[in-house]
Amino acid sequence: MAAPALGVGPGVLVLQLLWGLALLLCLALSRAAGRARLAVVLVALGTAVLSAALLLFPREDESPAAAAADEIVDTFIIGRFVLLAVMSLVFLGCLFLLLIYHVMEPVYAKPLASS
């Protein structure tokens, strides 16, 4: 197994790099004109599918390792799930506000020149 960098394994770093590049690409495409702006949805969906594939990729051998005498118990699991739920709600709220104020912004007609 590879040595952890910054306290995390290589899989987490690959996922961070993947989502960072996807975010930069989405920001660049959001400034484009015409149909290229809609490619942001494809980039986000492609990144989600690739992330799911990477998460399902086998990380270790199929045979389980011998159980250690001391088991590590996550005592803060409920706090982590609450934090995940709050962050998910904030993310969905931001997407909703983006839809209202940016994507569905009305385009007003210019007045005709009267002669």
C-alpha positions as CSV (number, residue, x, y, z in Angstrom):
1,M,0.0,0.0,0.0
2,A,1.2,3.5,-0.8
3,A,2.3,5.8,2.0
4,P,-0.3,8.4,3.0
5,A,0.3,11.9,1.9
6,L,-1.1,14.7,4.0
7,G,-2.6,12.1,6.3
8,V,-4.9,10.6,3.6
9,G,-4.5,7.8,1.1
10,P,-3.9,8.1,-2.6
11,G,-7.6,7.5,-3.4
12,V,-8.8,10.6,-1.5
13,L,-6.1,12.6,-3.3
14,V,-7.3,11.3,-6.7
15,L,-10.9,12.2,-5.9
16,Q,-9.9,15.7,-4.7
17,L,-8.0,16.2,-7.9
18,L,-10.9,14.9,-10.0
19,W,-13.4,17.2,-8.4
20,G,-11.1,20.2,-8.4
21,L,-10.5,19.9,-12.1
22,A,-14.2,19.4,-12.7
23,L,-15.0,22.5,-10.7
24,L,-12.5,24.5,-12.7
25,L,-13.9,23.2,-15.9
26,C,-17.5,24.0,-14.8
27,L,-16.4,27.5,-13.9
28,A,-14.8,27.9,-17.3
29,L,-17.9,26.5,-19.1
30,S,-20.3,28.6,-17.2
31,R,-18.8,31.7,-18.8
32,A,-19.3,30.3,-22.3
33,A,-22.0,31.4,-24.6
34,G,-24.7,29.3,-26.3
35,R,-24.9,25.5,-25.9
36,A,-21.4,25.2,-24.4
37,R,-22.9,26.4,-21.1
38,L,-25.0,23.3,-20.9
39,A,-21.9,21.1,-20.9
40,V,-21.6,21.9,-17.2
41,V,-24.3,19.4,-16.5
42,L,-22.4,16.7,-18.5
43,V,-19.1,17.5,-16.7
44,A,-20.8,17.2,-13.3
45,L,-22.6,13.9,-14.2
46,G,-19.4,12.5,-15.7
47,T,-17.4,13.4,-12.6
48,A,-20.1,11.8,-10.3
49,V,-20.0,8.6,-12.4
50,L,-16.2,8.5,-12.4
51,S,-16.2,9.1,-8.6
52,A,-18.7,6.2,-8.1
53,A,-16.5,3.9,-10.2
54,L,-13.4,4.9,-8.3
55,L,-15.2,4.3,-5.0
56,L,-16.4,0.9,-6.1
57,F,-12.9,-0.1,-7.3
58,P,-11.4,-2.8,-5.1
59,R,-8.9,-1.3,-2.7
60,E,-7.4,-4.3,-1.0
61,D,-7.3,-8.1,-1.3
62,E,-10.5,-10.1,-1.3
63,S,-9.3,-12.1,1.7
64,P,-10.0,-10.3,5.0
65,A,-7.0,-9.6,7.2
66,A,-6.6,-11.1,10.6
67,A,-8.6,-9.3,13.2
68,A,-6.6,-7.3,15.6
69,A,-7.1,-7.5,19.3
70,D,-7.9,-3.8,19.7
71,E,-10.8,-2.5,17.5
72,I,-10.9,1.2,16.6
73,V,-14.4,2.5,17.3
74,D,-15.6,5.8,15.7
75,T,-17.3,7.5,18.6
76,F,-18.1,10.6,16.6
77,I,-20.1,8.9,13.8
78,I,-23.4,10.7,14.7
79,G,-21.7,14.1,14.5
80,R,-20.2,13.2,11.2
81,F,-23.6,12.3,9.8
82,V,-25.2,15.4,11.1
83,L,-22.4,17.5,9.5
84,L,-22.9,15.6,6.3
85,A,-26.7,16.3,6.4
86,V,-26.2,20.0,7.1
87,M,-23.6,20.3,4.3
88,S,-25.9,18.5,1.9
89,L,-28.8,20.8,2.7
90,V,-26.6,23.9,2.2
91,F,-25.4,22.5,-1.1
92,L,-29.0,21.9,-2.3
93,G,-30.0,25.4,-1.2
94,C,-27.1,26.9,-3.1
95,L,-28.1,24.9,-6.2
96,F,-31.6,26.2,-5.9
97,L,-30.5,29.8,-5.5
98,L,-28.2,29.4,-8.5
99,L,-31.1,28.1,-10.5
100,I,-33.3,31.0,-9.5
101,Y,-30.9,33.9,-9.8
102,H,-28.5,32.8,-12.5
103,V,-29.9,30.1,-14.9
104,M,-33.5,31.4,-15.0
105,E,-32.6,35.1,-15.1
106,P,-35.1,36.8,-17.4
107,V,-33.9,38.5,-20.6
108,Y,-35.8,41.6,-21.3
109,A,-36.5,42.9,-24.8
110,K,-34.9,46.1,-25.9
111,P,-37.4,48.9,-26.7
112,L,-37.9,49.7,-30.4
113,A,-36.6,53.0,-31.6
114,S,-39.5,55.3,-32.3
115,S,-39.2,57.6,-35.3
